[in-house]
Every structure is written in structure tokens, then in C-alpha cells.
């Protein structure tokens, strides 16, 4: 397990009891370097959406734990955030929540001369995702071919 994976797993382990008590959901944890600075980010959500006050409450409580546990070797910035509308589907629960909803899928390489697809999520498993396009045709993608998968949204 890489250092990045260890930090993310340990953070998930420590923040989960806080989120469960507050009835929030952990969407994702990431440890990334941007512009020379390391960031430890937790994306949280709840029914009806997360507020900035929710993020502050979780951040305060988690900061105390991070100071006490001190398991991240590098200096870093800790952030708690809403995942936003464009969040990608990553975990099993993301797919469950998105069944029957319209998705946007972008692929690494062209499939039938296109790399962007829209359709209703019909099925998924460990290796594939199936959507039904507007014309009623179903298309199945290997997850390894998908560069981005998220809920489609119109403005």
C-alpha cells in the first residue's frame, strides 16, 4: 500500500465515526499535491446537500484528531468540502444512488467515432457499466475505458 493510500485509508477510518454521528456520508478522501502543496481532502454529503457550516463542524472535530494522531509525514492542508454537482461515480453506493438516472460518460478512446455518451444507468458490475441512450439502444462500457463517469446535469 502506498503512502497516499495509507493516508487516505486512515483518514477515512478516523472521519467515519464523526460523519455517522452527524448522519453525513463520506463521498471520497484524497491526498494530492497541487502547486507544491499537499492537500488531504474529505468530500462529504447529506440528503438535501452539505452546507459550509457542516464542513466547518466536521473540519474542527477532525483537525483535533489529525493533530493527536499525527500520521501524515508531510506538511499538508486539510479540507472538508461538498463533492459538488459534477462529482464522478467511484464507489458502489454512487452507482446504487444513480440507477435510472442520466449519466455522462467520457471514454479514453473513441467508440463508434465518439468519446462522450449520455444515457440512463441500467446496470453495472465490477468491470462494466451499461447505459440506455435516448434512442433506446443500450451500450456497455468496460470501466477501464472510462475516463469520467458522472451524473449529467443541464443548466
C-alpha positions in Angstrom: 0.0 0.0 0.0 1.4 3.4 -1.0 1.8 6.3 1.4 -1.0 8.1 -0.3 -3.3 5.1 0.0 -2.4 4.7 3.7 -3.1 8.3 4.5 -6.5 8.1 2.7 -7.5 4.9 4.4 -6.5 6.1 7.8 -8.4 9.4 7.3 -11.5 7.5 6.2 -11.2 5.3 9.3 -10.9 8.3 11.6 -13.6 10.6 10.0 -16.3 7.9 9.5 -17.5 7.9 13.2 -17.9 11.7 13.1 -19.9 11.5 9.9 -22.0 8.7 11.1 -22.9 10.6 14.2 -23.9 13.6 12.1 -25.7 11.5 9.5 -23.4 12.6 6.8 -21.9 10.4 4.0 -18.3 10.2 3.1 -18.0 10.5 -0.7 -14.3 10.4 -1.1 -10.9 11.1 0.6 -7.9 12.2 -1.5 -4.3 13.1 -0.7 -2.9 15.1 -3.6 -0.1 17.5 -4.4 -1.1 20.7 -6.2 1.3 23.6 -6.9 3.8 22.3 -4.4 1.3 21.9 -1.5 -0.1 18.6 -0.2 -3.9 18.5 0.4 -5.8 16.0 2.4 -9.4 16.4 1.3 -12.6 14.8 2.5 -15.7 15.2 0.4 -18.9 14.8 2.4 -22.6 14.9 1.6 -26.0 14.5 3.1 -29.6 14.4 2.0 -30.5 17.9 0.8 -26.9 18.9 0.4 -24.0 19.9 2.6 -23.6 23.4 3.9 -20.4 25.4 4.7 -21.3 25.1 8.4 -21.4 21.3 8.1 -17.9 21.4 6.5 -16.6 23.7 9.3 -18.1 21.4 12.1 -16.5 18.3 10.6 -13.2 20.1 9.9 -12.9 21.3 13.5 -13.5 17.9 15.0 -11.3 16.1 12.5 -8.4 18.6 13.0 -8.2 17.7 16.6 -7.9 14.0 15.7 -5.3 14.7 13.0 -3.2 16.7 15.5 -3.4 13.9 18.0 -2.8 11.0 15.6 -0.2 12.8 13.5 0.1 10.0 10.9 0.8 12.2 7.8 4.6 12.8 7.4 4.5 15.8 5.1 3.1 19.2 5.9 -0.4 19.5 4.3 -3.6 21.4 4.2 -6.7 19.6 5.4 -10.0 20.5 3.7 -13.6 19.3 4.1 -15.8 20.0 1.1 -19.0 19.2 -0.7 -18.4 17.0 -3.7 -20.3 19.3 -6.0 -22.7 18.5 -8.8 -20.0 17.2 -11.2 -18.6 14.5 -8.8 -17.6 11.3 -10.5 -19.1 7.9 -9.7 -16.4 6.0 -7.8 -17.9 3.7 -5.2 -20.7 1.1 -5.2 -23.0 3.5 -3.4 -22.6 6.1 -6.1 -23.8 3.6 -8.7 -26.7 2.4 -6.5 -27.8 6.1 -6.0 -27.5 6.7 -9.7 -29.5 3.8 -11.1 -32.1 5.0 -13.6 -30.6 8.5 -13.7 -28.9 10.1 -16.7 -25.1 9.9 -16.8 -22.4 11.5 -18.8 -19.6 9.1 -19.8 -16.3 10.2 -21.4 -14.0 7.5 -22.7 -10.3 7.5 -23.2 -10.6 6.4 -26.8 -13.3 6.8 -29.5 -16.0 4.2 -29.6 -18.0 4.4 -32.9 -16.3 7.8 -33.6 -17.3 9.4 -30.3 -15.9 9.8 -26.8 -18.8 11.3 -25.0 -22.0 9.4 -24.2 -25.2 10.2 -22.3 -27.8 7.7 -21.1 -29.7 6.3 -18.2 -27.8 3.9 -15.9 -29.3 0.5 -16.5 -26.6 -1.8 -15.0 -23.1 -2.0 -13.6 -20.8 -4.5 -12.1 -17.2 -4.7 -11.0 -15.9 -4.3 -14.6 -18.7 -2.8 -16.7 -21.3 0.0 -16.9 -24.4 -0.1 -19.1 -26.5 2.9 -20.1 -29.6 3.2 -22.3 -29.3 6.0 -24.8 -32.1 8.3 -25.9 -32.8 6.1 -28.9 -33.4 3.1 -26.7 -30.1 1.4 -27.5 -28.1 0.1 -24.7 -24.3 0.4 -24.7 -21.9 -1.3 -22.3 -18.5 0.1 -21.4 -15.6 -1.5 -19.7 -14.8 0.6 -16.6 -11.1 0.6 -17.7 -12.2 2.5 -20.8 -14.0 5.2 -18.9 -12.1 8.5 -18.3 -15.0 10.1 -16.5 -18.5 9.0 -15.3 -20.9 11.3 -13.5 -24.5 12.4 -13.3 -25.4 14.5 -16.3 -26.8 17.9 -15.5 -28.4 20.6 -17.6 -28.2 24.4 -17.0 
